[in-house]
Amino acid sequence: MATAGPPSGRLFVLSGPSGAGKTELMRVLKTREPQLHFCVTATTRKPRPGERDGADYFFYSEEEFLRLLDQRKLLEYARVPPDTGYCYGTPRDQVEPIIASGRDAFTQADVQGARSLRTLVPSAVLIFLKPPDVETLRRRLIGRAAEPAPEMRQRLENAQAELGRESEFDYSVVNADGALDEAVDQVRAIIREAHPRASDAAPKRARG
């Protein structure tokens, strides 16, 4: 008699507008959920101080990134902001073999990328991280001061538009100033709620 293979793992996708705090939440979550496989995103932007290739991101030139696309080595990708920004994508080998082995994978993607991942992995759990209000979002983006004013205005417009896509996600988590630990705990609770896997049909609830 044939035996069943290992159960498939779950893919958790963290998304939300720029300024929501996704990178910082991922950093803390890694220390508290070491059993998860945290996917490394591919990007064409340059490393920031302290970032390591292969650990924080896979850093590629535009030509190298497009080659990965041609070779179908990315599950999804997007330019952020659209048309003019850097490319970001989810490497296929960071997701498919992981969940096939029965492990859970956790990745970060932009809003459009999250939708693409849901199409490719229907059982994916989509988590929308957001600031408490638009003014907080604006202040966080301006506070970065990492881009010229025109690009910053475009990023803010894109971020505000992405806030309108919240209803497409399974869960929403608010990341208020000074309350990162609370947001991390809510994400951890979502991960726990996704198991056992037989509960997939149960209704999902918004948080925050």
C-alpha positions as CSV (number, residue, x, y, z in Angstrom):
1,M,0.0,0.0,0.0
2,A,1.4,3.4,-0.9
3,T,2.0,5.8,1.9
4,A,1.2,9.4,1.9
5,G,4.0,11.9,1.6
6,P,4.7,14.6,4.1
7,P,1.9,17.2,4.5
8,S,2.5,20.4,2.5
9,G,3.7,23.4,4.5
10,R,1.9,26.7,4.5
11,L,3.1,29.9,2.7
12,F,2.6,33.1,4.7
13,V,2.8,36.3,2.8
14,L,3.3,39.6,4.6
15,S,2.4,42.7,2.5
16,G,1.2,46.2,2.8
17,P,2.2,49.7,1.8
18,S,5.7,51.2,2.1
19,G,6.1,52.6,5.6
20,A,4.0,49.9,7.2
21,G,7.1,48.4,8.9
22,K,7.3,45.1,7.0
23,T,11.1,44.7,7.1
24,E,11.3,45.5,10.8
25,L,8.5,43.1,11.7
26,M,10.2,40.4,9.7
27,R,13.5,41.0,11.5
28,V,11.8,40.5,14.9
29,L,9.7,37.6,13.8
30,K,12.8,35.7,12.7
31,T,14.1,35.7,16.2
32,R,10.8,34.4,17.6
33,E,9.7,31.9,15.0
34,P,13.0,30.1,14.0
35,Q,11.2,27.0,12.8
36,L,9.8,29.0,9.8
37,H,11.7,29.3,6.6
38,F,12.1,33.0,5.9
39,C,12.3,33.5,2.1
40,V,15.0,35.8,0.8
41,T,13.7,38.2,-1.9
42,A,15.6,39.1,-5.0
43,T,16.0,42.8,-5.9
44,T,17.8,45.1,-8.3
45,R,18.4,47.8,-5.7
46,K,21.7,48.4,-4.1
47,P,22.4,47.0,-0.6
48,R,21.8,49.4,2.3
49,P,24.4,49.7,5.1
50,G,24.5,46.4,7.0
51,E,22.6,44.3,4.5
52,R,24.1,41.1,3.3
53,D,23.6,39.4,0.0
54,G,21.8,36.0,0.4
55,A,20.7,36.9,4.0
56,D,18.7,40.1,3.7
57,Y,18.2,40.0,-0.1
58,F,19.6,38.5,-3.2
59,F,21.1,41.5,-4.9
60,Y,21.1,41.4,-8.8
61,S,21.8,43.8,-11.6
62,E,18.9,44.6,-13.9
63,E,20.3,42.2,-16.5
64,E,20.7,39.4,-14.0
65,F,17.2,39.9,-12.7
66,L,15.6,39.8,-16.2
67,R,17.6,36.6,-16.8
68,L,16.0,35.0,-13.8
69,L,12.6,36.0,-15.2
70,D,13.4,34.4,-18.5
71,Q,14.5,31.2,-16.8
72,R,11.2,31.1,-14.8
73,K,13.2,31.2,-11.5
74,L,10.9,33.8,-10.0
75,L,7.3,33.0,-8.8
76,E,6.4,36.7,-9.1
77,Y,8.0,40.1,-9.4
78,A,7.1,43.8,-9.5
79,R,8.7,47.2,-9.9
80,V,8.4,49.4,-6.9
81,P,7.2,52.0,-7.6
82,P,5.7,50.8,-10.9
83,D,7.5,51.5,-14.2
84,T,10.4,53.4,-12.7
85,G,11.5,51.6,-9.5
86,Y,13.6,48.7,-8.6
87,C,12.6,45.1,-9.2
88,Y,11.6,42.8,-6.4
89,G,10.8,39.1,-6.8
90,T,10.2,35.9,-5.0
91,P,12.7,33.1,-6.0
92,R,10.9,29.9,-6.8
93,D,13.4,27.8,-4.9
94,Q,12.6,29.8,-1.7
95,V,9.0,28.6,-1.7
96,E,8.1,25.5,-3.7
97,P,10.7,22.9,-2.3
98,I,10.2,24.3,1.3
99,I,6.4,23.9,1.5
100,A,6.6,20.6,-0.4
101,S,8.9,19.3,2.4
102,G,6.2,20.1,4.9
103,R,7.8,23.3,6.3
104,D,6.1,26.6,6.6
105,A,7.6,29.5,4.6
106,F,7.2,33.2,5.3
107,T,7.8,35.8,2.7
108,Q,7.4,39.5,2.1
109,A,5.9,40.9,-1.1
110,D,4.2,44.0,-2.4
111,V,0.5,44.0,-2.7
112,Q,0.4,42.9,-6.4
113,G,3.0,40.2,-5.6
114,A,0.9,38.9,-2.8
115,R,-2.1,38.5,-5.2
116,S,0.2,36.6,-7.7
117,L,1.4,34.3,-4.9
118,R,-2.1,33.5,-3.9
119,T,-2.8,32.5,-7.5
120,L,0.2,30.2,-7.6
121,V,-0.2,28.9,-4.1
122,P,-4.0,28.9,-3.4
123,S,-3.5,27.9,0.3
124,A,-1.2,30.9,1.0
125,V,-2.2,33.0,4.0
126,L,-2.1,36.7,3.1
127,I,-1.4,39.2,5.9
128,F,-1.8,42.9,5.4
129,L,0.4,45.1,7.6
130,K,-0.7,48.8,7.9
131,P,-0.1,51.9,9.9
132,P,-2.9,53.2,12.1
133,D,-3.7,56.0,9.8
134,V,-2.6,57.8,6.6
135,E,-0.9,60.6,8.5
136,T,1.4,58.1,10.3
137,L,2.2,56.5,6.9
138,R,3.1,60.0,5.4
139,R,5.3,60.8,8.4
140,R,7.2,57.5,8.2
141,L,7.8,57.8,4.5
142,I,9.0,61.5,4.7
143,G,11.1,60.6,7.7
144,R,13.1,58.2,5.6
145,A,14.4,61.0,3.4
146,A,16.0,58.4,1.2
147,E,14.6,59.6,-2.1
148,P,14.2,62.9,-4.1
149,A,10.9,64.7,-3.6
150,P,9.2,63.6,-6.8
151,E,9.9,59.9,-6.1
152,M,8.8,60.3,-2.5
153,R,5.5,61.8,-3.7
154,Q,5.0,58.9,-6.1
155,R,5.8,56.4,-3.3
156,L,3.2,58.1,-1.0
157,E,0.5,58.0,-3.7
158,N,1.2,54.3,-4.4
159,A,1.1,53.5,-0.7
160,Q,-2.2,55.2,-0.2
161,A,-3.6,53.3,-3.2
162,E,-2.3,50.1,-1.7
163,L,-4.2,50.8,1.6
164,G,-7.4,50.4,-0.5
165,R,-6.5,46.8,-1.3
166,E,-6.7,45.6,2.4
167,S,-9.9,43.7,1.8
168,E,-8.1,41.3,-0.6
169,F,-6.1,39.9,2.4
170,D,-7.0,37.2,4.9
171,Y,-5.8,39.2,7.9
172,S,-5.0,42.8,8.8
173,V,-2.5,43.8,11.4
174,V,-2.0,47.4,12.6
175,N,1.6,48.4,13.3
176,A,1.4,51.5,15.4
177,D,4.4,53.6,16.5
178,G,6.0,52.0,19.5
179,A,3.9,48.9,19.2
180,L,5.9,46.6,17.0
181,D,5.9,43.8,19.6
182,E,2.1,43.8,19.5
183,A,2.1,43.5,15.7
184,V,4.6,40.7,15.9
185,D,2.5,38.8,18.4
186,Q,-0.6,39.2,16.2
187,V,1.3,37.7,13.3
188,R,2.5,34.8,15.4
189,A,-1.1,34.2,16.5
190,I,-2.1,34.1,12.8
191,I,0.5,31.5,12.1
192,R,-0.7,29.4,15.0
193,E,-4.3,29.8,13.8
194,A,-3.4,28.4,10.4
195,H,-2.7,25.0,12.0
196,P,-3.9,22.3,12.0
197,R,-4.0,22.5,8.2
198,A,-7.3,20.7,8.1
199,S,-8.8,24.0,9.3
200,D,-8.2,25.7,5.9
201,A,-11.9,26.0,5.3
202,A,-12.5,27.9,8.5
203,P,-13.3,31.6,8.0
204,K,-10.5,34.0,8.4
205,R,-10.7,37.0,10.7
206,A,-9.3,40.5,10.5
207,R,-7.1,41.7,13.3
208,G,-6.3,45.1,14.6
